[in-house]
Amino acid sequence: MTDVLQQLKSSKVIAIIRGIEPAQAQPLFEALEGGGIKLAEVTLNTPNALQIIQMMRKKYEGRMAIGAGTVLNAAYADEAIRAGAQFLISPNVDQGMIERALAGRVLPIPGALTPTEIVQAMNFGASTVKLFPCSSLGPSYLKELKGPLSDVNLLTVGGITKDNAAAYLKAGAFSIGIGGSLIALSEIQNGNYQAITTYAKQLMAAVNQ
């Protein structure tokens, strides 16, 4: 769990994968790794998500941290941990999910939007919280939150692109989660995985500038 947190701190980016087929997982993960991505989550509302997590965890052991997303409750947490997920992300604050993750020595990242929800997640044991959805409120809202809530690591998710990622990090984000702009399903359908590698490289360059 500590290793994953350190990896997230240093690389600052989680790729959010949703809606792919198992056969697309291998070339997609190769494209992401080629672009410098070190952490990726597969959302549990993706068909065969657990199978993909299990396959990619085995394939990328020691090279990339593989997690599960949309982990809404304790039951989903148990399934994801059995599949080998190294971190669990959700759009909500669920005490059971957080406790199951901690018991399994897996990093929980519950989702919250308001100060009350963020503190609730911290009280349940989460050190890292997903700020979601952040696209409509923007970096200025994050900066305001970090004033009184400086002790929590905030993963910002929702509308993140290579063009605004640096602004969120500058405003105080611990890390960012990026989905559709990086994991372009149209490019995957066309077999154009090089476009994903190119975007990932541009994203990482912006994050590390």
C-alpha positions as CSV (number, residue, x, y, z in Angstrom):
1,M,0.0,0.0,0.0
2,T,2.8,2.4,0.9
3,D,4.6,1.5,-2.4
4,V,1.6,2.4,-4.4
5,L,1.2,5.7,-2.6
6,Q,4.8,6.5,-3.3
7,Q,4.4,5.6,-6.9
8,L,1.4,7.9,-7.2
9,K,3.3,10.7,-5.5
10,S,6.2,10.4,-7.9
11,S,4.3,9.8,-11.2
12,K,1.2,11.9,-10.3
13,V,-1.1,10.3,-12.9
14,I,-3.6,7.4,-12.9
15,A,-5.1,6.3,-16.2
16,I,-8.8,5.5,-15.9
17,I,-9.8,2.7,-18.2
18,R,-13.5,2.1,-18.9
19,G,-15.4,0.2,-21.6
20,I,-12.6,-1.8,-23.2
21,E,-12.7,-5.5,-24.3
22,P,-10.2,-8.0,-22.7
23,A,-8.5,-8.4,-26.1
24,Q,-7.8,-4.7,-26.2
25,A,-6.2,-4.6,-22.7
26,Q,-2.7,-5.8,-23.7
27,P,-2.0,-3.4,-26.5
28,L,-3.6,-0.6,-24.4
29,F,-1.4,-1.2,-21.4
30,E,1.6,-1.4,-23.7
31,A,0.7,2.0,-25.2
32,L,0.3,3.5,-21.7
33,E,3.6,2.1,-20.4
34,G,5.3,3.4,-23.6
35,G,4.0,6.8,-22.8
36,G,5.3,6.8,-19.2
37,I,2.1,5.9,-17.3
38,K,2.8,4.0,-14.1
39,L,-0.7,3.5,-12.6
40,A,-3.9,2.4,-14.2
41,E,-7.4,1.6,-12.9
42,V,-10.0,-0.6,-14.6
43,T,-13.5,0.5,-13.6
44,L,-15.7,-2.3,-12.4
45,N,-18.5,-1.3,-14.7
46,T,-16.3,-2.4,-17.6
47,P,-17.4,-5.9,-18.8
48,N,-14.8,-8.5,-17.6
49,A,-13.1,-5.9,-15.5
50,L,-11.9,-8.4,-12.9
51,Q,-10.4,-10.6,-15.6
52,I,-8.5,-7.6,-17.1
53,I,-7.2,-6.6,-13.7
54,Q,-6.0,-10.1,-13.0
55,M,-4.3,-10.4,-16.4
56,M,-2.6,-7.1,-16.3
57,R,-1.5,-7.4,-12.7
58,K,0.3,-10.6,-13.6
59,K,1.8,-9.1,-16.8
60,Y,2.9,-5.8,-15.3
61,E,4.1,-6.9,-11.8
62,G,6.8,-4.5,-10.7
63,R,6.3,-2.2,-13.7
64,M,2.9,-0.7,-13.3
65,A,0.4,-0.5,-10.4
66,I,-3.0,-1.9,-11.4
67,G,-6.2,-0.9,-9.5
68,A,-9.9,-1.1,-9.7
69,G,-12.3,1.9,-10.2
70,T,-16.0,2.4,-9.4
71,V,-15.6,0.3,-6.3
72,L,-18.9,1.3,-4.7
73,N,-19.0,-1.0,-1.6
74,A,-17.3,-3.7,0.5
75,A,-18.5,-6.5,-1.8
76,Y,-16.9,-4.9,-4.8
77,A,-13.8,-4.3,-2.8
78,D,-13.5,-7.9,-1.9
79,E,-13.9,-9.0,-5.6
80,A,-11.3,-6.4,-6.7
81,I,-8.8,-7.4,-4.1
82,R,-9.2,-11.1,-5.0
83,A,-8.4,-10.2,-8.6
84,G,-5.2,-8.5,-7.5
85,A,-6.1,-4.8,-7.5
86,Q,-3.4,-2.8,-5.7
87,F,-5.6,0.3,-5.1
88,L,-9.4,0.9,-5.0
89,I,-11.1,4.0,-6.3
90,S,-14.7,5.0,-5.9
91,P,-16.9,8.0,-6.8
92,N,-18.4,7.9,-3.3
93,V,-17.5,7.5,0.4
94,D,-18.3,4.0,1.6
95,Q,-16.9,3.0,5.0
96,G,-17.0,-0.7,4.1
97,M,-14.9,-0.2,1.0
98,I,-12.3,1.8,2.9
99,E,-12.1,-0.8,5.7
100,R,-11.8,-3.8,3.4
101,A,-9.0,-2.1,1.5
102,L,-7.1,-1.2,4.6
103,A,-7.5,-4.8,5.9
104,G,-6.2,-6.2,2.7
105,R,-3.3,-3.7,2.7
106,V,-4.6,-2.1,-0.5
107,L,-4.8,1.7,-0.9
108,P,-8.4,3.1,-0.7
109,I,-9.2,6.3,-2.7
110,P,-12.9,7.1,-2.0
111,G,-14.5,9.9,-3.9
112,A,-15.8,13.1,-2.4
113,L,-16.7,16.6,-3.4
114,T,-17.5,18.7,-0.3
115,P,-15.3,19.3,2.8
116,T,-17.7,17.3,4.9
117,E,-17.4,14.3,2.6
118,I,-13.6,14.6,2.4
119,V,-13.3,14.7,6.2
120,Q,-15.7,11.7,6.5
121,A,-13.5,9.7,4.2
122,M,-10.4,10.7,6.3
123,N,-12.2,9.7,9.5
124,F,-12.9,6.3,8.0
125,G,-9.1,5.9,7.4
126,A,-8.5,7.2,3.9
127,S,-5.3,9.2,3.5
128,T,-6.0,9.9,-0.2
129,V,-9.4,11.1,-1.5
130,K,-10.6,11.5,-5.1
131,L,-12.0,14.9,-5.7
132,F,-14.9,14.2,-8.1
133,P,-16.3,15.6,-10.2
134,C,-13.9,18.6,-10.4
135,S,-14.4,19.8,-14.0
136,S,-17.2,22.3,-13.3
137,L,-15.5,23.7,-10.2
138,G,-12.0,23.8,-11.5
139,P,-8.5,24.3,-9.9
140,S,-9.7,27.3,-7.9
141,Y,-12.1,25.1,-5.8
142,L,-9.3,22.7,-5.2
143,K,-7.0,25.5,-4.0
144,E,-9.7,26.7,-1.6
145,L,-10.1,23.2,-0.2
146,K,-6.4,22.8,0.4
147,G,-6.4,25.7,2.8
148,P,-8.2,24.0,5.7
149,L,-7.6,20.4,4.4
150,S,-3.9,20.5,3.8
151,D,-3.3,17.0,5.4
152,V,-5.3,15.0,2.8
153,N,-3.9,13.9,-0.6
154,L,-6.4,14.9,-3.2
155,L,-6.6,13.0,-6.5
156,T,-8.5,15.2,-8.9
157,V,-10.8,13.5,-11.5
158,G,-13.3,14.7,-14.0
159,G,-12.5,16.6,-17.2
160,I,-8.7,16.3,-16.9
161,T,-6.7,16.7,-20.0
162,K,-3.0,17.3,-20.9
163,D,-3.8,21.0,-21.2
164,N,-5.3,21.5,-17.7
165,A,-3.4,18.8,-15.7
166,A,-0.6,21.1,-14.6
167,A,-3.1,23.7,-13.4
168,Y,-4.6,21.2,-11.0
169,L,-1.2,20.1,-9.7
170,K,-0.2,23.8,-9.2
171,A,-3.5,24.3,-7.3
172,G,-2.5,21.6,-4.8
173,A,-3.6,18.3,-6.3
174,F,-1.5,15.3,-5.1
175,S,-2.2,13.6,-8.4
176,I,-4.7,13.4,-11.3
177,G,-6.9,10.8,-12.8
178,I,-7.4,11.0,-16.5
179,G,-10.0,9.0,-18.5
180,G,-11.5,9.7,-21.9
181,S,-9.0,12.3,-23.2
182,L,-6.2,9.7,-22.7
183,I,-8.1,6.4,-23.1
184,A,-9.7,7.4,-26.4
185,L,-12.1,4.5,-27.3
186,S,-12.3,5.7,-30.9
187,E,-8.5,5.2,-31.3
188,I,-8.7,1.8,-29.6
189,Q,-11.5,0.7,-31.9
190,N,-9.3,1.8,-34.9
191,G,-6.2,0.0,-33.4
192,N,-4.4,3.3,-33.2
193,Y,-2.6,2.7,-29.9
194,Q,0.3,4.9,-31.0
195,A,-2.1,7.9,-30.6
196,I,-2.5,6.9,-26.9
197,T,1.2,6.6,-26.4
198,T,1.7,10.1,-27.9
199,Y,-1.0,11.7,-25.8
200,A,0.5,10.0,-22.7
201,K,3.9,11.4,-23.4
202,Q,2.5,14.9,-23.9
203,L,0.5,14.5,-20.6
204,M,3.6,13.4,-18.6
205,A,5.6,16.2,-20.1
206,A,3.0,18.7,-19.0
207,V,2.8,17.2,-15.5
208,N,6.6,17.2,-15.1
209,Q,7.2,20.7,-16.5
